[in-house]
Amino acid sequence: MVPGTEPPPPAGGRYAGARLQITPSVAPFLAVGAASYYFPIGYQSILQIGFLPAGAGARLGLGALLGITAFQAQGASESSLGFLLPVGLSVRYSMELGGRWGLLFHLGGGAAVLVMGTDSLGSLAKMLPYVRSGLGLELALGRSLGIGLEASYEVFFESPYLIMGFTPGLCLSWRL
């Protein structure tokens, strides 16, 4: 091997030996439905940590998710800075498309804390269930690093109106 060059991928695929994947991502949260009347856009950051079985081709992994979505809600009489703080489990199905490209699908859910700070009532916090699903396209930058585009749809089960949004984002992946 020539110094300064990347070693060849392991037999069976580029990420055949990877077991732990760490994926931070950032995205706008584009609210839809009733929530879009109060805030059209929020800003989201997610950290996913997953375990993938060794092997090449298609793989099914299980992991955990931790995130924050910040938004400025505007009601009839006052505005509020709000946060959604999801924590949950996720299932990720990924497959190699050939070369350095990969396709992934994910499904997850868990609990989220909704925090709102209002002038009239002060700070309010509430626990909500949530689900998210989506797909992504990833480009491997080396044996352990990748960059990708991911699109997800999220639903937070707030009563009486669901908080729903589309999150087109950018993610990095480290495989250890």
Secondary structure, DSSP 8 states (H G I E B T S, - for coil): --TTS-----TTSTTTT--EEEEEEEEEEEEEGGGGGT-SEEEEEEEEEEE--S-SS-EEEEEEEEEEEEEEEE-SS-EEEEEEEEEEEEEEEEEEEETTEEEEEEEEEEEEEEEEEETTTEEEEEEEEEEEEEEEEEEE-SSSEEEEEEEEEEEE--SSS-EEEEEEEEEEEEE-
